Amino acid sequence: MAKQYDVLFRLLLIGDSGVGKTCLLCRFTDNEFHPSHISTIGVDFKMKTIEVDGIKVRIQIWDTAGQERYQTITKQYYRRAQGIFLVYDITSERSYQHIMKWASDVDEYAPDGVQKILIGNKADEEQKRQVGKNQGMKLAEEYGMDFFETSACTNYNIKESFTRLTELVLMAHKRELEGLRMSSADELNLAELEDDGSKSDGMANSSKSCWC
Ligand SMILES: Nc1nc2c(ncn2[C@@H]2O[C@H](COP(=O)(O)OP(=O)(O)OP(=O)(O)O)[C@@H](O)[C@H]2O)c(=O)[nH]1
């Protein structure tokens, strides 16, 4: 039977409450968008398999609550991420200013070598824009990250940004992947998902099902 995937790994979405993390995830995995905001409680995740450079990649994507009160729980998920989206809302200067704080949390809690992308979401809301595209680009450059403006609402740059972070993680784990090609027998489990699956059932808790 053909293998369902070659490699498994974990991505994480972080950023202030309301910037659109859940909607980005739902747009990417289910091509759905819902206009109401129901705050995530703790963490939630969804899976999707994509093919990049001929490699079938199964990604577990963790959506974290932006609200301060859940930070103790959500920070526990940083250390097992291979890639992280730092998300702000282009209509909220405050959410952009807070990227500094999210980036310092990543430095403190995520593993060395974790791949990062800066996302300015809600790009469809041009009339309400408070953060210029050049500000996003400048910040991303300072932190050495790639940058995308996205819209979960119009499906702008969603596939592109998820694919790019996946590519960055694949590049960062090139050596392990070469080993996989040589053996061609097993999939590579970067996220130790089987192990986590049982644990996460108890820890992941969200008030949202992903209809957004
Ligand atoms: N116009 C527009 N609205 C969006 C977009 N993405 C999300 N929203 C809206 O922004 C609100 C918050 O979206 P969520 O995805 O729930 O935000 P979140 O970051 O997951 O919030 P927490 O779970 O509280 O951390 C909702 O009303 C969404 O419909 C977008 O690209 N454009």
The ligand as an ORCA input file, in Angstrom:
! r2SCAN-3c Opt
* xyz 0 1
  N     -12.094     40.844      7.467
  C     -11.462     39.791      7.974
  N     -11.829     39.290      9.167
  C     -11.155     38.222      9.639
  C     -10.089     37.614      8.928
  N      -9.622     36.592      9.674
  C     -10.366     36.555     10.775
  N     -11.289     37.538     10.762
  C     -12.288     37.825     11.806
  O     -11.619     38.196     12.999
  C     -12.294     37.678     14.143
  C     -11.356     36.843     14.995
  O     -10.941     35.695     14.261
  P     -10.400     34.379     14.996
  O      -9.830     33.500     13.941
  O     -11.431     33.808     15.851
  O      -9.231     35.016     15.888
  P      -8.152     34.286     16.816
  O      -6.843     34.936     16.567
  O      -8.214     32.814     16.601
  O      -8.667     34.676     18.258
  P      -8.405     33.919     19.685
  O      -8.926     32.526     19.546
  O      -9.209     34.726     20.666
  O      -6.943     33.980     19.963
  C     -13.491     36.897     13.607
  O     -14.628     37.732     13.669
  C     -13.111     36.592     12.170
  O     -14.215     36.444     11.321
  C      -9.718     38.167      7.673
  O      -8.805     37.741      6.972
  N     -10.438     39.268      7.249
*
